[in-house]
Amino acid sequence: MNFGVIGYGYWGPNVVRNLMSLDDSEVLAIAEISPQARLRAQKAHPGVKVVASSAEVISSPEIDAIAVVSPVWTHYELAKAALENGKHVFVEKPFTSTSAQGEELVNLAIQKNLRIMVDHTFLFTGAVRRIKQLVDDGSLGKLLYYDSTRVNLGLFQHDCNVLWDLAPHDLSIMDYVIKGDPEAVVATGQAHLNGHEDVAFMTLYFPEKVIAHINVNWLSPVKVRMTLIGGEKRMLVWNDLEADEKLKIYDKGVDIGSREGMYELLVSYRSGDMWAPQLEQGEALRQELMYFVECVSSGKDPFNDGRAGLRVVRMLEKANESLGKKGSLVYL
Ligand SMILES: NC(=O)c1ccc[n+]([C@@H]2O[C@H](COP(=O)([O-])OP(=O)(O)OC[C@H]3O[C@@H](n4cnc5c(N)ncnc54)[C@H](O)[C@@H]3O)[C@@H](O)[C@H]2O)c1
């Protein structure tokens, strides 16, 4: 499959490198508006055509698919042009700036029988695959909560707030792992520097009393990537910064009962073993791009398709609405 890649800033080089490492794909052209980034791309990939115009790449007849790796406000226009030119689309998270744009792209892809995949990279990590398995096979029991901290100093984005930058990771994981769609959202935050919220907290209410919370922050002195998932049977801690043992499963929990004749609840704590399962190794982005090529070749829609991207954008849109009302509950 022949790819054109648009955007060669921070993440673009990873997409190009991984596409070039696959047996079944080739990068024929890169479009980048920055002359410095074009120089970097040309030096790293002398055999690839590097141009300034995205239109030139999108209209090229030799290209089958376009990877859109530019800032979020450009995704809609570029992905739309790619679909209109008959190209499959691999597009970065967050899918689009508004849900109306996302809906239009999803419908256009259906009309043209083309695939859209939204780069929700974490879904292809060994840790998230294992978490999904533990939830689906009932090892954790009924889910109670998902609580994630994703903070570090910088990289400030200029076109979106910290929720749109960092929360898509957790929102895509929740969308994948938690049964049912969220019913309501509350978000609070503050913009200290460039008019976009740089510290934010988001709470989502899912069906069956599952609650999720995300803490995202560009002003943290330390980097933390820590997620707790609690179930009735077991609980897990995923520390993505750990080199080994990223995932720890605790056989801990709370049992509540009442004895006949007693009106007070009896709370007992279970404290059993902890184990750290082996996780699949390998670069998540590579696995994801391999899956994209497979989906396009077989004509099947990926599970992280445009509709999955759209569900995440809807959550972000409602979170922004709640942010604007200083944390009012907003229904999805
Ligand atoms: N999946 C992940 O884990 C992950 C990680 C980082 C970034 N991202 C996403 O990747 C996208 C890009 O992020 P980044 O950090 O690389 O940003 P960046 O600003 O470093 O790079 C974007 C590049 O796109 C170029 N560009 C902008 N408009 C263009 C156009 N019309 N045609 C050609 N080039 C254009 C810019 O010149 C810039 O070099 C964002 O959507 C971001 O959310 C995803």
The ligand as a MOL file (V3000), in Angstrom:
LIG
                    3D

  0  0  0     0  0            999 V3000
M  V30 BEGIN CTAB
M  V30 COUNTS 44 48 0 0 0
M  V30 BEGIN ATOM
M  V30 1 N -0.9440 9.2160 18.8730 0
M  V30 2 C -0.1160 9.8310 19.6720 0
M  V30 3 O 0.3480 9.2980 20.6670 0
M  V30 4 C 0.2690 11.2400 19.3350 0
M  V30 5 C 1.4190 11.8200 19.8860 0
M  V30 6 C 1.7340 13.1390 19.5310 0
M  V30 7 C 0.9070 13.8400 18.6790 0
M  V30 8 N -0.2030 13.2590 18.1780 0 CHG=1
M  V30 9 C -1.1060 13.9980 17.2850 0
M  V30 10 O -0.4340 14.2200 16.0410 0
M  V30 11 C -0.8640 15.4540 15.4710 0
M  V30 12 C 0.3730 16.3120 15.2300 0
M  V30 13 O 0.9980 16.5540 16.4680 0
M  V30 14 P 2.5360 16.9710 16.5790 0
M  V30 15 O 2.8420 16.9460 18.0390 0
M  V30 16 O 3.3610 16.1760 15.6310 0 CHG=-1
M  V30 17 O 2.4540 18.5000 16.0840 0
M  V30 18 P 3.6260 19.3730 15.4680 0
M  V30 19 O 3.1390 20.7730 15.5190 0
M  V30 20 O 4.9440 19.0100 16.0770 0
M  V30 21 O 3.6840 18.8790 13.9400 0
M  V30 22 C 2.6700 19.1270 13.0080 0
M  V30 23 C 3.3320 19.4240 11.6590 0
M  V30 24 O 2.3150 19.5630 10.6750 0
M  V30 25 C 2.7230 20.5860 9.7620 0
M  V30 26 N 1.5360 21.0740 9.0660 0
M  V30 27 C 0.5210 21.8400 9.5580 0
M  V30 28 N -0.4140 22.0580 8.6160 0
M  V30 29 C 0.0160 21.4130 7.5030 0
M  V30 30 C -0.5170 21.2750 6.1960 0
M  V30 31 N -1.6890 21.8210 5.8430 0
M  V30 32 N 0.1870 20.5590 5.2810 0
M  V30 33 C 1.3750 20.0140 5.6140 0
M  V30 34 N 1.9290 20.1100 6.8520 0
M  V30 35 C 1.2610 20.7930 7.7800 0
M  V30 36 C 3.3990 21.6290 10.6460 0
M  V30 37 O 4.2820 22.4370 9.8980 0
M  V30 38 C 4.1320 20.7330 11.6590 0
M  V30 39 O 5.4610 20.4730 11.2720 0
M  V30 40 C -1.8660 16.0660 16.4710 0
M  V30 41 O -3.1590 15.7200 16.0690 0
M  V30 42 C -1.5100 15.3610 17.7810 0
M  V30 43 O -2.5930 15.2830 18.6700 0
M  V30 44 C -0.5260 11.9770 18.4790 0
M  V30 END ATOM
M  V30 BEGIN BOND
M  V30 1 1 1 2
M  V30 2 2 2 3
M  V30 3 1 2 4
M  V30 4 1 4 5
M  V30 5 2 4 44
M  V30 6 2 5 6
M  V30 7 1 6 7
M  V30 8 2 7 8
M  V30 9 1 8 9
M  V30 10 1 8 44
M  V30 11 1 9 10
M  V30 12 1 9 42
M  V30 13 1 10 11
M  V30 14 1 11 12
M  V30 15 1 11 40
M  V30 16 1 12 13
M  V30 17 1 13 14
M  V30 18 2 14 15
M  V30 19 1 14 16
M  V30 20 1 14 17
M  V30 21 1 17 18
M  V30 22 2 18 19
M  V30 23 1 18 20
M  V30 24 1 18 21
M  V30 25 1 21 22
M  V30 26 1 22 23
M  V30 27 1 23 24
M  V30 28 1 23 38
M  V30 29 1 24 25
M  V30 30 1 25 26
M  V30 31 1 25 36
M  V30 32 1 26 27
M  V30 33 1 26 35
M  V30 34 2 27 28
M  V30 35 1 28 29
M  V30 36 1 29 30
M  V30 37 2 29 35
M  V30 38 1 30 31
M  V30 39 2 30 32
M  V30 40 1 32 33
M  V30 41 2 33 34
M  V30 42 1 34 35
M  V30 43 1 36 37
M  V30 44 1 36 38
M  V30 45 1 38 39
M  V30 46 1 40 41
M  V30 47 1 40 42
M  V30 48 1 42 43
M  V30 END BOND
M  V30 END CTAB
M  END
